[in-house]
Amino acid sequence: MPLSWDSFKEGDELPVLKKAPGVTQLVKYAAGGGDFNPLHHDFAFPQSKALGSIIIHGRFKYAALGELVSNWLDHGGRIAKLGCQYRGMDLPENEMTLGGKVVKKYEEGGRKLADLELWVNNAKGKNTTPGSATVDFGA
Amino acid sequence: MAENFEITKEMEAAIGVESDPWTYEVTTTSVRAFARGVGYTDRVYFDVDAAKAAGYRSLPCPPTYLGTAVFIPGESNDTFSGPKNTGPGVKHGLKNVLDGGTETEYFADICAGDTLTATNQVGDLQLRESKTTGTMLIVTTLTTCTNQDGVVVAKQRGQGLFY
């Protein structure tokens, strides 16, 4: 059901999204997103060898944070801003737990808005991809 | 990376120069391909009827997807699929690249059937020390996406980490 403005409050957490993309999923993402950097699918690529593995696209994690927010909104609001930083590498088949929290709920310029804090925790509980979003519920 | 790497005046000259425009298409097939790549199960990104029931003109772009660059052999970057020449570029000679971060601001819905024109420019150059990779050059790129009606629908800021 589309999320309504009245149904959440500051401090609420978004339902978590767990992902452990394997090589095939990363290949699908490469095809959909257009990033064919071999670092994300070819274990023989020099940079992969130097790092010891291929790594998940930073942009895959960014898009997955988008999915986390989209699932929560269920089209009841629109994303006005979404950002994240790729602070740590994540490896294929390793489970990531994506989560978020409403940090501010407010009205500005006649619009109903909420600011979210977002994260991608790796299997060891380290946040590799801190992010934030602003969602807009209209006038 | 190279010892004693420095940001030269030549590199700094690339800051603020706007690239030639490039076309990014948003189609039902491209939206589905992206949504499938991320792993969505929400029908709104796959089924046009479900998208319309949710209030969209057609399949909406999932967050972070800003269309697929028109690919032209020789003119497009074979690895990243965008245009090969996006302005003067920063000639740093570094071979490895990592993604540092991305931020997108949205100003309107983007749906299948839209054609976006993107221009970008280098916004900033900085150096950062990393424990894993040594000195890195951080290139901040600003991209502006305008739709077929001349409406700026999104602005994106990205950071490339070169070492």
Chai-1 contact restraints between the chains, C-beta under 6 A:
chainA,res_idxA,chainB,res_idxB,connection_type,confidence,min_distance_angstrom,max_distance_angstrom,comment,restraint_id
A,K28,B,R36,contact,1.0,0.0,6.0,A-B,restraint_1
A,K28,B,G37,contact,1.0,0.0,6.0,A-B,restraint_2
A,Y29,B,G37,contact,1.0,0.0,6.0,A-B,restraint_3
A,G32,B,A33,contact,1.0,0.0,6.0,A-B,restraint_4
A,G32,B,F34,contact,1.0,0.0,6.0,A-B,restraint_5
A,G32,B,G37,contact,1.0,0.0,6.0,A-B,restraint_6
A,G33,B,G37,contact,1.0,0.0,6.0,A-B,restraint_7
A,G34,B,T68,contact,1.0,0.0,6.0,A-B,restraint_8
A,G34,B,S81,contact,1.0,0.0,6.0,A-B,restraint_9
A,D35,B,F80,contact,1.0,0.0,6.0,A-B,restraint_10
A,F36,B,T79,contact,1.0,0.0,6.0,A-B,restraint_11
A,N37,B,T79,contact,1.0,0.0,6.0,A-B,restraint_12
A,Q47,B,N96,contact,1.0,0.0,6.0,A-B,restraint_13
A,G58,B,D99,contact,1.0,0.0,6.0,A-B,restraint_14
A,Y62,B,T64,contact,1.0,0.0,6.0,A-B,restraint_15
A,Y62,B,T102,contact,1.0,0.0,6.0,A-B,restraint_16
A,A63,B,V38,contact,1.0,0.0,6.0,A-B,restraint_17
A,A63,B,T64,contact,1.0,0.0,6.0,A-B,restraint_18
A,G66,B,P63,contact,1.0,0.0,6.0,A-B,restraint_19
A,G66,B,T64,contact,1.0,0.0,6.0,A-B,restraint_20
A,E67,B,V38,contact,1.0,0.0,6.0,A-B,restraint_21
A,E67,B,Y40,contact,1.0,0.0,6.0,A-B,restraint_22
A,S70,B,P63,contact,1.0,0.0,6.0,A-B,restraint_23
A,H75,B,A54,contact,1.0,0.0,6.0,A-B,restraint_24
A,I79,B,P63,contact,1.0,0.0,6.0,A-B,restraint_25
A,I79,B,Y106,contact,1.0,0.0,6.0,A-B,restraint_26
A,A80,B,Y106,contact,1.0,0.0,6.0,A-B,restraint_27
A,K81,B,E105,contact,1.0,0.0,6.0,A-B,restraint_28
A,L82,B,P63,contact,1.0,0.0,6.0,A-B,restraint_29
A,L82,B,T104,contact,1.0,0.0,6.0,A-B,restraint_30
A,G83,B,E103,contact,1.0,0.0,6.0,A-B,restraint_31
A,Q85,B,G101,contact,1.0,0.0,6.0,A-B,restraint_32
A,Y86,B,D99,contact,1.0,0.0,6.0,A-B,restraint_33
A,Y86,B,G101,contact,1.0,0.0,6.0,A-B,restraint_34
